Amino acid sequence: YLNEIEISRKQIEDSQLQLENSRQELLNSYKQIEENKTKLENYSDALENSQKENYNSQKELQESRQQFEDCTKQLEDTRQSLANQICETERLTKLLFDTEAK
């Protein structure tokens, strides 16, 4: 009978030890969950910041494209104006020479 009590006591001690180990594993799991949650929040913040930077970069790129297109149009207008002035200068020069020749 004493042997059975000793066996039962030993089983209870083993169960208590297993319970304590399980409790410790559970606490470690909670800690890991909190760490992962913090990491996830940091990644989420970093992603959000990256998306904002990307949006701003796209906006700047679009503005730069528009400025480039405006400058290109202005350059083409200036080129056309110069071409017209050259034609007019040539016409007036020819007219002058023709007048002087007469």
Salt bridges, closest charged atoms under 4 A:
GLU6 OE2 - ARG9 NH2 2.50
GLU13 OE2 - ARG9 NH1 2.24
ASP14 OD1 - LYS10 NZ 3.44
GLU20 OE2 - ARG23 NH2 2.91
GLU48 OE2 - LYS52 NZ 3.60
GLU76 OE2 - ARG79 NH2 2.80
ASP77 OD2 - LYS73 NZ 3.23
GLU88 OE2 - ARG91 NH2 2.69
ASP98 OD2 - LYS94 NZ 3.14
